């Protein structure tokens, strides 16, 4: 009878616990579904937020990059003393150029102006802008680059500027009434016209002319050779050779011309001992040798001039005397026209570059947007930078604690990796749980095994890496607890610094939203929202950890829920007819009516 009673008690307890187990299983399934749904929603929201954030920030980032590129170029020329209004003059010329001609951005234009100013320190800011514009237009017109032409213009100013005064006085109306700045700008147009006309007339490019004129240097100008004649000779020679080779031959001829005349018994100078023009020298040679040169005459010329390069130039131009004279006259006319021809050639070179020109115009707008966004970005970067300095200072002052914190982070990363692997094993084990129902009868016996295993695990944890990890985390927690005063002070100071540096950003947003609201006639809601946010940020204190722990403890201890059933059954007479099952069911009904109890 006692055995039957024990079996009855077990069966009755099983019947009473089954609904609770089923309810718990249902709650777990509900929780699983909610977690899955939350994960899906979070993924969707995060994806949408990421896409929206990138769609907003990418254009601003691009605009800020364009703005910074221009500012970097402006910073370069600031080192030469170009500031404020003068810098704006150059920037204005840059924006003007980039909306008309392709292949040179505003930042490249401003960078090129550095070469002009550094090469010609006497130029005013206005003249620097105009010179750079002329260089850029000449580069576009002659298949060259802005950088290459600015270098040539700076070199050419030193070689030809004084000689240009005589040309300007003779050809430019009102020359003597012009200021030095205006005369310098006129020279830039004159020089540009010469390069462009030579490229158009002869088989050459701006790059070749740059090489030729740089190699020739001031040799021809020192010999008082006019600019138009130099360009014509270099241009004609480049029909059959490169620019640098042409200038080498011309240089050799000029260096030997004075002495060669004496050796040949001829006069290559005028009454003022200035070298005659190239057509005049060739005419003098023709008077001696006739219309052609034979081998003996060529050998005699070589002895007189001393080099093959000089004689080669004479032979190439010997039969082209009339053409050379005509070309020099045409070049003089082109020089008097200023940069008109250069601009026409540059506009023609724009053909087929609509996309590049469009990009430059959009880039100008992007730069303007970036300039508006730059104050906010600069302030944010300054705040983040100061925060990094604060953290660095804290780590320097608390080296031991910093080492523990950083080490704990690394240990935590390793622990999470281990736990992640363990979670996979546990998850796989959980799928086998339905098959473990048949093993309930072995649970009692298993408790002894579990107890022994727990003792063994305790010993193993002391030497196992996971145990060491846990010990390390505990040690870190103790150090943080014992050093809480400097840590709390650090975060308090950090928050104070953030509030202090965030004020300009919030003020900027406040001003901007006010302007937008006023422009579109909206109410003051956006501004008031910013004001409220600013007040909340500025007034938010840092709550101490002790008070947070106290509040959480108070909240969590307000109620106690009793879930576990308690039975006290005493059977003194096993042979009696007491209905134990009915007594247990009655007890369970009474217990459910008192399931929750407030203890406030």
C-alpha atoms as one frame of an Amber mdcrd trajectory, in Angstrom:
protein
   0.000   0.000   0.000   2.897   2.379   0.795   4.360   1.737  -2.634   1.047
   2.543  -4.300   0.774   5.716  -2.277   4.256   6.851  -3.376   3.396   6.162
  -6.990   0.167   8.147  -6.586   2.015  11.091  -5.155   4.506  11.055  -8.029
   1.740  10.811 -10.637  -0.267  13.573  -9.005   2.798  15.841  -8.889   3.462
  15.075 -12.526  -0.103  16.044 -13.470   0.188  19.282 -11.533   3.588  20.225
 -13.028   2.713  19.373 -16.644   0.611  22.553 -17.252   3.393  24.666 -15.782
   5.963  23.012 -18.048   3.683  23.451 -21.069   3.153  27.104 -20.151   6.900
  27.636 -19.793   7.466  25.972 -23.167   4.871  28.243 -24.748   6.458  31.313
 -23.170   9.844  30.287 -24.496   8.421  29.841 -27.993   6.764  33.262 -27.771
  10.018  34.802 -26.607  11.874  33.112 -29.455   9.388  34.488 -31.997   9.629
  37.985 -30.537  13.401  37.892 -30.562  13.369  36.712 -34.177  10.875  39.411
 -35.150  12.902  42.045 -33.306  16.056  40.903 -35.073  14.383  41.130 -38.473
  12.961  44.572 -37.707  16.281  45.774 -36.355  18.066  44.521 -39.467  15.590
  46.272 -41.747  15.736  49.512 -39.767  19.524  49.399 -39.592  19.826  48.772
 -43.332  17.457  51.624 -44.117  19.227  53.918 -41.650  22.610  53.037 -43.131
  21.402  53.744 -46.658  19.771  57.012 -45.597  22.820  58.091 -43.640  25.143
  57.343 -46.538  22.857  59.145 -48.998  23.038  62.220 -46.767  26.665  62.076
 -45.696  28.301  61.007 -48.978  27.412  64.221 -50.857  28.380  66.277 -47.821
  31.618  64.336 -47.517  32.359  64.915 -51.207  31.496  68.599 -50.890  33.671
  68.906 -47.802  36.525  67.204 -49.683  36.215  69.661 -52.582  36.179  72.548
 -50.131  39.241  71.233 -48.322  41.160  70.767 -51.589  40.590  74.433 -52.426
  41.507  75.507 -48.894  44.748  73.540 -49.065  45.671  75.324 -52.295  44.773
  78.644 -50.690  46.940  77.713 -47.727  49.925  77.259 -50.041  49.658  80.738
 -51.508  49.001  82.214 -48.067  52.583  81.293 -47.240  53.631  83.905 -49.825
  51.729  86.653 -48.032  48.525  86.555 -50.101  45.703  86.973 -47.575  42.109
  88.112 -47.206  40.810  90.182 -50.095  43.870  89.428 -52.241  43.275  85.697
 -51.827  39.631  86.180 -52.818  40.735  87.904 -56.038  42.729  84.858 -57.070
  39.918  82.517 -56.042  37.483  84.590 -58.112  39.688  84.170 -61.184  39.885
  80.438 -60.468  36.087  80.059 -60.313  35.657  82.207 -63.406  38.114  80.118
 -65.402  36.743  76.723 -64.333  33.235  77.621 -65.500  34.528  78.506 -69.005
  37.401  76.097 -69.755  37.890  72.402 -69.078  40.816  70.411 -67.652  41.737
  72.697 -64.711  39.887  72.703 -61.378  39.704  75.682 -59.049  42.134  74.085
 -56.593  44.621  73.385 -59.421  44.252  76.980 -60.589  44.995  78.375 -57.115
  47.962  75.998 -56.757  49.303  77.241 -60.093  49.043  80.822 -58.869  51.628
  79.873 -56.233  54.184  79.263 -59.024  53.384  82.648 -60.553  53.717  84.560
 -57.284  56.822  82.703 -56.131  58.449  83.274 -59.548  57.354  86.924 -59.840
  57.272  88.328 -56.312  56.584  91.882 -57.532  53.170  90.992 -58.979  50.065
  92.242 -57.183  47.303  89.809 -56.229  45.171  90.999 -59.151  48.069  90.516
 -61.573  48.770  87.057 -60.109  45.163  86.050 -60.786  45.266  87.421 -64.340
  48.659  85.845 -65.048  47.466  82.482 -63.809  44.345  82.791 -65.971  46.500
  83.597 -69.013  48.748  80.625 -68.231  45.786  78.271 -67.876  44.150  79.509
 -71.089  47.461  79.199 -72.957  47.856  75.653 -71.668  44.374  74.750 -72.905
  45.030  76.383 -76.283  48.394  74.731 -76.929  47.929  71.107 -75.761  49.894
  71.832 -72.615  48.989  72.090 -68.935  48.324  74.923 -66.534  51.265  73.923
 -64.353  53.680  73.851 -67.307  52.543  77.225 -68.598  52.665  78.949 -65.215
  56.278  77.841 -64.922  57.036  79.211 -68.417  55.228  82.491 -67.710  57.207
  83.000 -64.514  60.466  82.342 -66.380  59.427  84.488 -69.349  58.591  87.447
 -67.112  62.186  87.598 -65.932  63.570  87.355 -69.465  61.200  89.466 -71.565
  59.450  91.928 -69.223  61.940  94.825 -69.644  62.133  94.290 -73.387  58.342
  94.426 -73.500  58.360  98.073 -72.293  59.742  99.167 -75.645  57.151  97.072
 -77.488  54.311  98.417 -75.320  55.373 102.021 -75.734  55.478 101.586 -79.488
  52.270  99.579 -79.967  49.896  99.995 -76.994  47.798 103.158 -76.856  48.072
 105.052 -73.584  50.986 102.935 -72.428  52.537 105.698 -70.328  49.276 106.245
 -68.404  49.016 102.617 -67.294  49.959 101.548 -63.778  52.691  98.985 -63.177
  49.999  96.413 -62.369  48.223  97.102 -65.682  51.518  96.910 -67.597  52.295
  93.564 -65.990  48.876  92.245 -67.012  49.441  93.489 -70.571  52.717  91.609
 -70.660  50.890  88.414 -69.664  48.522  88.866 -72.615  51.454  89.646 -74.938
  53.402  86.582 -73.835  50.337  84.361 -74.141  49.670  85.643 -77.661  53.236
  84.836 -78.711  53.103  81.231 -77.467  49.657  80.549 -78.943  50.486  82.123
 -82.330  53.697  80.104 -82.628  51.856  76.868 -81.854  49.124  77.680 -84.362
  51.518  78.708 -87.124  54.135  75.963 -86.808  54.304  72.257 -86.095  54.715
  72.499 -82.342  52.921  72.483 -78.977  52.971  74.485 -75.792  55.148  71.817
 -74.168  57.734  72.028 -76.947  57.746  75.826 -76.806  58.248  75.660 -73.058
  61.275  73.379 -73.536  62.674  75.593 -76.322  62.323  78.896 -74.493  63.574
  77.504 -71.193  66.665  76.082 -72.903  67.320  79.263 -74.848  67.044  81.351
 -71.721  68.084  84.992 -71.927  70.786  84.527 -74.591  68.704  86.017 -77.429
  67.158  88.747 -75.298  70.636  89.766 -74.046  71.637  90.099 -77.705  68.638
  92.441 -78.110  66.766  90.014 -80.388  63.060  90.984 -80.418  60.532  88.553
 -78.967  58.726  88.164 -82.304  61.967  87.173 -84.036  62.890  84.646 -81.373
  59.469  82.994 -81.599  59.556  82.903 -85.412  63.002  81.295 -85.530  62.186
  78.701 -82.888  58.870  77.961 -84.601  60.401  77.475 -88.048  63.143  75.213
 -86.695  60.577  73.023 -84.958  59.123  71.999 -88.314  61.925  69.425 -88.456
  63.127  69.032 -84.862  62.095  69.243 -81.248  61.893  72.453 -79.286  64.947
  71.733 -77.152  67.060  70.853 -80.227  65.931  74.020 -82.000  66.917  76.193
 -79.055  70.298  74.424 -78.807  71.124  75.341 -82.427  69.866  78.892 -82.018
  71.871  79.326 -78.810  75.046  78.083 -80.488  74.544  80.530 -83.381  74.014
  83.540 -81.080  77.057  82.728 -78.960  79.307  82.593 -82.045  77.757  85.312
 -84.253  79.928  88.243 -83.158  83.229  86.452 -83.667  82.086  84.650 -86.833
  81.509  87.972 -88.623  85.074  89.065 -87.973  86.492  85.712 -89.164  84.461
  85.878 -92.361  85.364  89.515 -92.934  81.691  90.458 -92.560  79.807  92.790
 -90.209  76.943  91.248 -88.214  76.355  94.297 -85.980  74.799  97.727 -86.439
  76.168 101.171 -85.621  75.447 100.602 -81.943  77.292  97.266 -81.956  73.979
  95.446 -81.582  73.561  92.158 -83.433  71.690  92.443 -86.708  68.418  90.580
 -87.145  68.540  87.032 -88.467  67.175  88.006 -91.910  69.842  90.732 -92.166
  72.658  88.332 -91.229  71.413  85.781 -93.777  71.254  88.501 -96.439  74.840
  89.473 -95.627  75.951  85.843 -96.045  74.066  85.598 -99.340  75.864  88.676
-100.583  79.131  86.774-100.003  78.190  83.215-101.018  75.185  83.595-103.275
  71.815  81.843-103.031  73.292  78.422-102.200  76.163  77.036-100.163  78.595
  74.430-101.438  80.780  72.128 -99.357  83.767  74.485 -99.265  81.600  77.386
 -98.153  79.940  75.233 -95.497  83.367  74.248 -94.154  84.365  77.906 -94.057
  81.189  78.710 -92.079  81.977  75.930 -89.631  85.434  77.327 -89.006  83.904
  80.750 -88.430  81.010  79.697 -86.150  82.902  76.860 -84.479  80.052  74.317
 -84.091  77.917  72.064 -86.250  74.782  73.316 -84.429  75.352  76.930 -85.457
  76.116  76.023 -89.077  73.080  73.724 -89.176  70.818  76.649 -88.222  72.343
  78.841 -90.958  71.823  76.135 -93.573  68.197  75.536 -92.523  67.231  79.198
 -92.688  69.531  80.196 -95.564  66.892  79.577 -98.215  64.032  80.736 -95.972
  65.079  84.352 -95.557  61.958  85.835 -97.120  59.646  83.476 -95.208  61.398
  84.346 -91.953  60.917  88.069 -92.592  57.220  87.516 -93.314  56.741  85.355
 -90.236  58.323  87.956 -87.983  55.947  90.615 -89.298  52.938  88.364 -88.744
  54.092  87.560 -85.235  54.342  91.263 -84.386  50.730  91.731 -85.451  49.632
  88.775 -83.347  51.429  90.171 -80.317  49.571  93.447 -80.699  46.226  91.642
 -80.578  46.870  90.451 -77.039  45.227  87.240 -75.796  42.352  87.303 -78.303
  43.779  84.474 -80.384  44.682  82.451 -77.303  41.105  82.569 -76.013  39.741
  81.558 -79.424  42.067  78.568 -79.518  41.190  77.601 -75.938  37.461  77.745
 -76.678  38.032  75.535 -79.730  39.958  73.083 -77.542  36.861  72.867 -75.303
  34.955  71.118 -78.073  33.985  67.614 -76.976  34.741  68.333 -73.309  31.200
  69.132 -72.213  31.259  66.478 -69.513  34.550  67.745 -68.030  33.239  71.306
 -68.042  29.998  70.137 -66.424  31.975  68.358 -63.691  33.963  71.528 -62.999
  30.804  73.614 -62.703  29.246  71.075 -60.349  32.513  71.003 -58.432  32.229
  74.756 -57.913  28.749  74.298 -56.427  30.004  71.380 -54.344  32.849  73.533
 -53.036  30.398  76.257 -52.037  28.287  73.693 -50.166  31.404  72.333 -48.550
  32.380  75.815 -47.382  28.998  76.087 -45.639  29.365  72.645 -44.072  33.016
  73.159 -43.105  32.392  75.072 -39.815  30.263  72.234 -38.423  32.688  69.575
 -39.616  35.682  71.459 -38.251  34.001  71.877 -34.866  33.088  68.185 -34.697
  36.623  67.168 -35.625  37.963  69.551 -32.989  35.677  68.013 -30.335  36.701
  64.465 -31.269  40.346  65.488 -31.345  40.139  67.069 -27.886  38.388  63.944
 -26.611  41.245  61.833 -27.932  43.722  64.103 -26.124  41.754  63.783 -22.857
  41.727  59.992 -23.118  45.447  59.953 -23.951  46.234  62.170 -20.957  44.175
  59.913 -18.670  45.978  56.814 -19.939  49.353  58.495 -19.398  48.422  59.436
 -15.830  47.006  55.983 -14.961  49.258  53.573 -16.822  48.537  50.516 -14.636
  44.784  50.957 -14.760  44.885  51.626 -18.505  46.878  48.448 -19.028  44.318
  46.458 -17.052  41.370  48.025 -18.912  42.880  47.438 -22.347  43.955  43.955
 -21.323  40.461  43.226 -20.029  38.997  44.290 -23.353  41.329  41.891 -25.124
  40.511  39.110 -22.641  36.810  39.828 -23.050  37.202  39.474 -26.797  38.835
  36.080 -26.315  36.187  35.048 -23.798  33.393  36.023 -26.177  35.039  33.908
 -28.848  35.168  30.924 -26.494  31.611  31.483 -25.330  30.464  31.782 -28.914
  31.941  28.380 -29.685  30.449  26.966 -26.502  27.082  28.441 -27.476  27.170
  26.512 -30.718  27.764  23.276 -28.801  24.983  24.095 -26.319  22.633  24.968
 -29.157  23.330  21.646 -30.790  22.764  19.876 -27.499  19.462  21.687 -27.001
  18.099  20.122 -30.169  18.443  16.736 -28.464  16.336  17.747 -25.441  13.117
  16.015 -26.601  14.987  12.735 -26.570  16.038  13.208 -22.978  12.523  12.811
 -21.546  13.021   9.109 -21.221  16.000   9.690 -18.970  14.087  11.393 -16.133
  14.390   8.293 -13.983  18.186   8.688 -14.050  18.168  12.276 -12.769  18.328
  11.356  -9.080  21.306   9.108  -9.632  22.912  11.786 -11.811  22.941  14.358
  -8.992  25.805  12.545  -7.344  27.741  12.528 -10.587  27.026  16.231 -11.115
  28.260  17.034  -7.614  31.507  15.217  -8.219  31.868  16.827 -11.661  31.272
  20.266 -10.160  34.088  19.766  -7.680  36.357  18.640 -10.494  35.331  21.640
 -12.625  36.133  23.987  -9.734  39.659  22.606  -9.601  40.002  22.724 -13.410
  38.782  26.337 -13.613  41.769  27.434 -11.563  44.169  26.149 -14.199  41.981
  26.384 -17.334  42.434  29.469 -19.627  38.741  30.285 -19.220  39.232  30.243
 -15.477  42.190  32.529 -15.843  40.069  34.823 -17.990  37.377  34.973 -15.361
  40.024  35.618 -12.699  41.436  38.437 -14.850  38.026  40.023 -15.250  37.455
  39.818 -11.528  40.826  41.435 -10.921  40.014  44.198 -13.408  36.683  44.794
 -11.716  38.449  45.137  -8.374  40.955  47.630  -9.793  38.169  49.680 -11.346
  36.297  49.618  -8.030  39.357  50.650  -6.055  40.191  53.418  -8.557  36.620
  54.567  -9.089  37.271  58.124  -7.868  39.782  59.078 -10.666  37.702  57.184
 -13.229  34.483  58.959 -12.274  36.326  62.294 -12.285  37.686  61.533 -15.764
  34.258  60.786 -17.239  32.756  63.799 -15.489  35.441  66.049 -16.982  35.014
  64.381 -20.370  31.259  65.046 -20.354  31.873  68.627 -19.301  34.286  69.079
 -22.212  31.791  67.569 -24.635  29.077  69.941 -23.414  31.422  72.906 -23.712
  32.540  72.039 -27.244  29.072  70.983 -28.393  27.691  74.440 -27.675  29.072
  76.006 -30.935  27.590  73.173 -33.007  24.158  73.530 -31.416  24.316  77.307
 -31.775  25.228  76.862 -35.444  22.263  74.513 -35.992  20.006  76.905 -34.099
  21.048  79.823 -36.314  20.797  77.773 -39.507  17.337  76.415 -38.740  16.144
  79.872 -37.768  17.323  81.209 -41.130  15.647  78.354 -43.012  12.396  78.771
 -41.052  12.334  82.494 -41.672  13.092  82.055 -45.375  10.286  79.538 -45.970
   7.829  81.164 -43.540   7.661  78.154 -41.215   6.839  78.410 -37.532   9.470
  78.318 -34.848   9.105  74.604 -34.071  12.514  73.520 -35.505  14.292  76.236
 -33.593  12.459  75.461 -30.383  13.349  71.780 -30.792  17.009  72.681 -31.097
  16.746  74.972 -28.086  15.147  72.191 -26.056  17.792  69.698 -27.160  20.524
  72.172 -26.288  19.068  72.785 -22.825  18.759  69.042 -22.219  22.351  68.405
 -23.273  23.707  71.270 -21.207  21.728  70.334 -18.102  22.256  66.564 -18.132
  24.461  65.509 -15.195  26.493  62.342 -14.914  24.755  60.031 -12.440  27.080
  58.340 -10.023  27.311  54.584 -10.113  26.307  54.242  -6.439  23.006  56.062
  -6.925  22.301  54.060 -10.088  22.876  50.796  -8.241  20.653  51.945  -5.368
  17.789  52.935  -7.678  17.998  49.656  -9.599  18.049  47.682  -6.349  15.031
  49.561  -4.988  13.047  49.063  -8.180  13.872  45.379  -8.477  12.902  44.626
  -4.835   9.374  46.077  -4.914   7.657  42.761  -5.696   8.290  39.095  -5.194
   6.532  36.502  -7.281   6.065  33.068  -5.716   6.009  30.400  -8.379   7.277
  27.282  -6.714   4.605  25.064  -5.053   5.221  23.768  -1.537   3.555  20.588
  -0.191   3.547  19.324   3.400   1.908  15.828   3.428   2.010  13.574   6.423
   0.386  10.135   6.182   0.316   8.523   9.612  -1.886   5.575   8.633  -1.065
   4.104   5.254  -4.169   1.952   5.377  -6.577   4.870   5.723  -8.888   6.003
   2.924  -7.483   9.565   2.699  -7.732  10.903  -0.880  -4.229  12.340  -1.158
  -4.635  13.434  -4.782  -7.770  15.417  -3.975  -6.022  17.059  -1.020  -3.114
  18.116  -3.258  -5.473  19.550  -5.900  -7.346  21.579  -3.264  -4.043  22.883
  -1.945  -2.962  23.892  -5.475  -6.223  25.841  -6.034  -5.726  27.787  -2.839
  -2.094  28.473  -3.733  -2.980  29.908  -7.156  -5.339  32.419  -5.523  -2.374
  33.721  -3.527   0.148  33.598  -6.368   1.312  37.234  -6.120   1.974  38.971
  -2.861   3.163  42.578  -2.312   5.757  42.997   0.392   6.002  46.821   0.351
